[in-house]
């Protein structure tokens, strides 16, 4: 694309890397910061941060005039088409995010916009919690400027996925580009900045874009903690953890893959709960604290409680449960979270009927039969082989499977409450309907 005029607010890691990289791609960039030392460094062609390649890149783009720095907000906004906000959002001691710098920049840009008579797009690149942009920053911009976002000026959120140490490389080889757009014009402008770079482009609602950075970083922290806890257990048991993890990492089907990473119902079955308990027990015996692994089952239990609470809050007593086995296409009921949910509902006096095409009392045998007889001794009275009968009984439909017969019956659910534990194929459309609630979407 032809060069765009961009102002970059905040010349820390993200800001100075974004400014230098964009300038190197033929854009005209003005860096803005309150710190005169940073402005002085950029003016001399030096990067304010130590980072691979950033020194040479900054020197080159300043020498050619593609990048300059100033503390004058009004002037920077006046001479550019897009403002990229990269100021810090430091953490308070209680974990809350400080939005002080974001608010201050929004006020300053709002004042500058009031003096403009042309379209300008404000793009927030800072990490911020969902709702910050639409509930805090856009109202500030509108109030101070007297203009309307999406009509008189553009707004977008464009989180960065730069790692310190390799941020220049990460800018040019992003894993993905995420654009939260208030209006399509702003989204188009931001997308054009990254034209030609690898990775999928996601154009999503603003709060979704804000959340993606937290999803990534919390998962990265989770992965590190998981590997370290496993390493501690292996060390205590005299094993080489790296040999174990080499085998673990070789599985691209279930381990390093999208498998298990879609929000849904709690896990269960004859393996996962048993093996987690076994590993945590082994760690305890070896005197190794594993707070992450030891809290996986309590976290799963909490998720099951959420499902029960969704039923309870309806205030209705007649419940139809669609699905009982722990996995679709099987009749294995051992440690099925749906069995656990059924048990709790019965324990609280709900009038329950159950449909599962794969579960028949006459076919249950062995450990599977023993398990269900200890947990739901009256299952034969609750089970129906007619999906229509269960639907007719139900004031509340709890959906734990995607059996075609169930999907077909639910089309005639009318105004019954539907609690969706599996994300039905038409979940997006159903979300607009009263009485429908998804567990985690």
C-alpha positions in Angstrom: 0.0 0.0 0.0 1.1 3.6 -0.4 2.6 5.3 2.6 0.2 6.3 5.4 0.8 9.0 8.0 0.8 7.5 11.4 1.3 8.9 14.9 2.5 6.4 17.6 1.7 7.3 21.2 4.0 5.8 23.8 7.6 5.0 22.8 8.2 2.0 25.1 8.9 -1.5 23.7 5.7 -1.9 21.7 5.6 1.8 20.6 9.1 2.2 19.4 9.1 -1.2 17.6 5.8 -0.5 15.9 6.9 3.0 14.9 10.3 1.8 13.5 8.8 -1.2 11.7 5.9 0.8 10.1 8.4 3.5 9.1 10.6 0.9 7.4 7.6 -0.2 5.3 7.2 3.2 3.7 4.9 4.9 6.1 5.5 8.4 7.6 5.6 8.0 11.3 5.6 10.5 14.2 6.4 9.1 17.6 4.8 10.9 20.6 5.9 10.6 24.2 5.9 12.7 27.4 9.5 11.7 28.2 11.9 14.1 26.6 14.8 11.6 26.9 13.0 9.2 24.6 12.2 12.0 22.1 15.9 13.0 22.2 17.1 9.4 21.6 14.7 9.0 18.5 15.8 12.4 17.2 19.4 11.2 17.3 18.4 8.0 15.5 18.8 5.8 18.6 16.2 3.4 20.0 14.9 3.9 23.5 15.0 0.1 24.2 17.6 -2.6 23.8 16.3 -5.2 21.4 17.6 -7.3 18.4 17.6 -5.2 15.2 15.7 -2.2 16.6 18.9 -0.1 16.8 19.8 -0.4 13.2 16.2 -0.1 12.1 15.6 3.1 14.1 18.8 4.7 12.9 17.9 3.9 9.2 14.3 5.3 9.3 15.2 8.4 11.2 18.0 9.1 8.7 15.6 8.8 5.8 13.0 11.1 7.6 10.4 8.3 7.8 10.4 8.5 11.6 10.6 11.5 13.9 9.5 12.2 17.5 7.6 15.0 19.3 5.8 15.7 22.6 3.2 17.8 20.7 0.0 15.8 20.6 -2.1 18.3 18.6 0.6 18.6 15.9 1.1 14.8 15.7 -2.7 14.2 15.2 -3.0 17.1 12.8 -0.4 15.7 10.4 -1.4 12.1 10.5 -4.4 9.9 9.5 -4.0 7.1 12.1 -3.0 7.3 15.8 -1.6 4.1 17.2 -1.9 4.1 21.1 0.9 2.0 22.7 1.0 3.5 26.2 1.5 1.2 29.2 -1.3 -0.3 31.3 0.6 -1.2 34.5 -0.8 -3.6 37.1 -1.9 -2.4 40.5 -1.0 -4.5 43.6 -4.5 -6.0 43.6 -4.1 -7.1 40.0 -6.4 -4.4 38.5 -5.1 -2.6 35.5 -4.2 1.0 35.6 -5.9 2.9 32.7 -4.5 6.3 33.7 -2.2 6.7 30.7 -4.8 5.5 28.3 -7.4 7.9 29.7 -4.9 10.8 29.5 -4.0 10.0 25.9 -7.7 9.7 25.0 -8.3 13.1 26.4 -5.4 14.7 24.5 -6.4 13.0 21.2 -10.0 14.0 21.8 -8.9 17.7 22.1 -6.8 17.4 18.9 -9.8 15.8 17.1 -12.0 18.7 18.0 -9.8 20.9 15.9 -9.9 18.5 12.9 -12.4 18.6 10.0 -11.3 15.3 8.5 -11.5 11.6 9.3 -8.9 10.3 11.8 -8.7 6.7 13.2 -7.6 6.1 16.8 -6.2 2.6 17.2 -5.5 1.2 20.7 -2.6 -1.3 20.7 -2.2 -1.3 24.5 -3.3 -4.4 26.5 -6.6 -3.7 28.2 -9.5 -5.7 29.6 -12.6 -6.2 27.5 -15.0 -3.3 27.8 -12.2 -0.7 28.4 -12.4 0.7 24.9 -16.2 0.9 24.4 -17.1 1.8 28.0 -14.2 4.1 29.0 -12.0 5.3 26.2 -14.6 6.0 23.4 -16.8 8.0 25.8 -13.7 10.1 26.7 -12.9 10.7 23.0 -16.5 11.6 22.2 -17.0 13.9 25.2 -13.7 15.8 24.8 -14.0 16.1 20.9 -17.7 16.7 20.7 -17.7 14.1 17.9 -19.3 10.7 17.4 -17.1 7.6 17.1 -17.7 5.6 14.0 -19.3 8.6 12.3 -16.9 11.5 12.7 -13.7 9.5 13.5 -12.7 5.9 13.6 -11.8 3.6 16.5 -10.1 0.1 16.4 -8.3 -2.2 18.8 -5.2 -3.9 17.5 -3.5 -6.0 20.2 0.2 -6.8 19.6 1.8 -10.2 19.9 5.4 -9.1 20.2 7.9 -10.9 22.5 10.7 -8.8 24.1 14.0 -9.9 22.5 12.4 -10.9 19.2 9.8 -8.1 18.7 11.1 -6.8 15.3 11.0 -10.3 13.9 7.6 -10.9 15.5 6.2 -7.7 13.9 7.2 -8.9 10.4 6.2 -12.5 11.1 3.1 -12.3 13.3 1.3 -15.5 14.3 -1.9 -13.6 13.5 -3.3 -10.1 13.1 -6.3 -9.2 15.3 -8.4 -6.1 14.5 -11.3 -5.1 16.7 -13.3 -2.6 14.7 -16.0 -0.1 15.7 -16.6 0.6 12.0 -15.5 -1.1 8.7 -13.6 2.0 7.5 -11.3 1.8 10.6 -10.9 -2.0 10.2 -9.9 -1.5 6.5 -7.3 1.1 7.5 -5.7 -1.1 10.1 -5.8 -4.2 7.9 -4.0 -2.2 5.1 -1.1 -1.5 7.5 -0.3 -5.2 7.7 -0.9 -6.1 4.1 1.5 -8.7 2.9 2.5 -10.0 6.3 2.0 -13.7 7.1 -0.6 -15.1 9.5 -4.4 -15.1 9.5 -6.3 -11.8 9.9 -9.2 -11.7 12.3 -11.7 -8.8 12.2 -13.8 -9.1 15.2 -15.9 -7.0 17.7 -13.7 -4.7 19.9 -14.2 -6.6 23.2 -13.2 -9.9 21.4 -9.9 -8.2 20.3 -9.2 -7.0 23.8 -9.7 -10.5 25.2 -7.4 -12.3 22.7 -4.2 -11.0 24.4 -5.4 -12.3 27.7 -6.3 -15.7 26.3 -2.8 -16.0 24.7 -0.8 -14.9 27.7 -2.7 -16.8 30.3 -2.3 -20.0 28.2 1.4 -19.3 27.8 1.7 -19.0 31.6 -0.4 -22.2 32.0 1.9 -24.1 29.6 5.1 -23.0 31.5 3.6 -23.9 34.9 2.4 -27.2 33.6 5.8 -28.1 32.2 7.6 -27.0 35.4 5.2 -29.0 37.7 5.6 -32.1 35.6 9.4 -31.5 35.6 9.3 -31.3 39.4 7.4 -34.6 39.7 9.7 -36.3 37.2 12.8 -35.0 39.1 11.4 -36.4 42.4 10.7 -39.8 40.7 14.2 -39.9 39.1 13.0 -39.4 35.5 14.4 -37.1 32.8 11.5 -34.7 32.3 12.8 -33.7 28.9 12.6 -37.3 27.7 9.0 -37.4 28.9 8.2 -34.1 27.3 9.8 -35.1 24.0 7.2 -37.9 23.8 4.4 -35.6 24.9 5.3 -32.9 22.3 5.4 -35.5 19.5 1.7 -35.9 19.7 0.3 -33.3 17.4 -3.2 -34.8 17.3 -4.2 -34.3 21.0 -1.4 -32.6 22.9 -0.1 -29.8 20.7 -3.2 -29.1 18.8 -6.7 -27.5 18.9 -8.0 -30.6 20.8 -9.8 -29.8 24.1 -9.5 -26.1 23.6 -13.2 -25.3 23.0 -15.2 -24.1 26.0 -17.9 -26.7 26.8 -18.9 -28.9 29.7 -16.8 -30.5 32.4 -14.5 -33.4 31.6 -15.0 -36.9 32.9 -14.6 -40.5 32.0 -12.6 -43.4 33.3 -9.2 -41.9 32.5 -8.7 -38.2 33.0 -10.1 -37.8 36.6 -8.4 -41.0 37.8 -5.0 -40.2 36.3 -5.0 -36.6 37.5 -5.8 -37.9 41.0 -3.0 -40.5 40.7 -0.4 -38.0 39.6 -1.3 -35.4 42.3 -1.1 -38.3 44.9 2.3 -39.3 43.6 3.5 -35.7 43.8 2.2 -35.4 47.4 3.9 -38.6 48.4 7.2 -37.2 46.9 6.6 -34.0 48.9 6.3 -31.9 45.7 3.8 -29.0 45.7 1.9 -28.9 42.4 -0.7 -26.1 42.8 -1.7 -26.1 39.1 -2.2 -29.8 38.7 -3.9 -30.2 42.1 -6.4 -27.5 41.2 -7.4 -29.0 37.8 -10.1 -31.3 39.3 -11.5 -28.5 41.6 -11.7 -26.2 38.5 -13.6 -29.0 36.7 -15.9 -29.4 39.7 -16.5 -25.6 39.7 -17.5 -25.8 36.0 -20.0 -28.6 36.8 -21.5 -26.4 39.6 -22.0 -23.6 37.1 -24.2 -25.9 35.0 -26.2 -26.9 38.0 -26.7 -23.2 39.0 -28.0 -22.4 35.5 -30.8 -25.0 36.0 -31.5 -23.7 39.6 -31.8 -20.1 38.5 -34.7 -21.0 36.1 -36.9 -21.8 39.1 -38.5 -24.7 37.1 -38.6 -28.2 38.5 -39.2 -30.5 35.5 -35.9 -31.2 33.8 -35.1 -33.0 30.6 -31.5 -34.2 30.3 -30.4 -35.0 26.8 -27.2 -37.1 27.0 -25.7 -39.1 29.9 -22.5 -40.8 28.8 -19.2 -39.0 29.2 -18.5 -39.0 25.5 -20.8 -39.0 22.4 -21.2 -42.3 20.7 -20.4 -44.4 23.7 -22.4 -45.8 26.7 -19.5 -45.3 29.2 -21.0 -43.6 32.2 -18.0 -43.8 34.5 -17.3 -40.4 36.0 -19.5 -38.8 33.4 -20.1 -35.2 34.4 -23.7 -35.6 33.1 -24.2 -38.5 35.6 -22.9 -36.2 38.3 -25.2 -33.4 37.2 -28.2 -35.8 37.1 -27.3 -37.0 40.6 -27.2 -33.5 42.0 -30.5 -32.6 40.3 -32.2 -35.6 41.9 -30.6 -34.9 45.2 -32.2 -31.4 45.1 -35.6 -32.8 44.4 -35.8 -32.0 40.6 -38.2 -34.1 38.5 -35.8 -35.5 36.0 -36.1 -37.5 32.7 -33.2 -38.6 30.7 -32.6 -39.4 27.0 -29.4 -41.0 25.6 -29.7 -43.1 22.5 -26.6 -45.0 23.4 -27.5 -45.9 27.0 -29.8 -48.9 27.7 -30.0 -50.5 31.1 -30.2 -54.0 29.5 -26.9 -53.5 27.7 -24.9 -52.0 30.6 -22.4 -54.4 32.2 -19.3 -54.8 34.3 -17.7 -51.7 35.9 -19.9 -49.4 33.9 -23.1 -51.0 35.3 -21.6 -51.1 38.9 -20.8 -47.4 38.6 -24.2 -46.3 37.5 -26.0 -48.5 40.1 -24.0 -46.8 42.8 -24.6 -43.3 41.6 -28.1 -43.4 40.0 -29.7 -46.6 41.3 -33.1 -45.6 39.8 -31.8 -44.8 36.3 -34.2 -47.3 34.7 -37.1 -45.2 35.9 -35.5 -41.9 34.7 -34.4 -43.2 31.2 -36.7 -42.9 28.2 -36.0 -44.2 24.7 -38.2 -41.4 23.3 -36.7 -38.0 22.8 -40.2 -36.6 22.4 -41.4 -37.9 25.8 -38.4 -36.3 27.5 -39.1 -33.0 25.7 -42.8 -33.1 26.6 -41.9 -33.7 30.3 -39.3 -30.9 30.4 -39.8 -27.2 31.4 -36.0 -27.0 31.2 -33.9 -28.8 28.5 -30.3 -29.5 29.5 -28.5 -30.4 26.3 -25.4 -32.6 26.8 -25.1 -34.2 23.4 -25.6 -33.4 19.7 -27.5 -36.5 18.7 -29.5 -35.8 15.5 -32.7 -36.9 17.2 -32.1 -34.4 20.0 -31.3 -31.5 17.6 -34.5 -32.3 15.7 -36.6 -32.4 18.8 -35.2 -29.1 20.1 -36.5 -27.4 17.0 -39.9 -27.8 18.6 -38.8 -26.7 22.1 -40.9 -23.6 22.0 -40.5 -21.3 24.9 -38.8 -23.9 27.1 -35.6 -22.9 28.8 -32.6 -24.5 27.1 -29.2 -24.9 28.9 -26.7 -25.7 26.2 -23.6 -27.6 27.5 -22.3 -28.6 24.0 -22.7 -25.5 21.9 -25.5 -26.5 19.6 -24.9 -25.9 15.8 -27.4 -23.0 15.9 -26.0 -21.5 19.2 -25.3 -18.1 17.7 -28.9 -17.7 16.5 -30.3 -19.1 19.8 -28.4 -16.6 21.9 -30.9 -14.0 20.8 -33.8 -16.1 22.1 -35.2 -15.7 25.7 -34.6 -18.8 27.8 -31.5 -20.0 26.0 -28.2 -19.9 27.8 -24.9 -21.5 26.8 -22.3 -22.7 29.4 -19.4 -20.5 28.5 -20.6 -18.6 25.4 
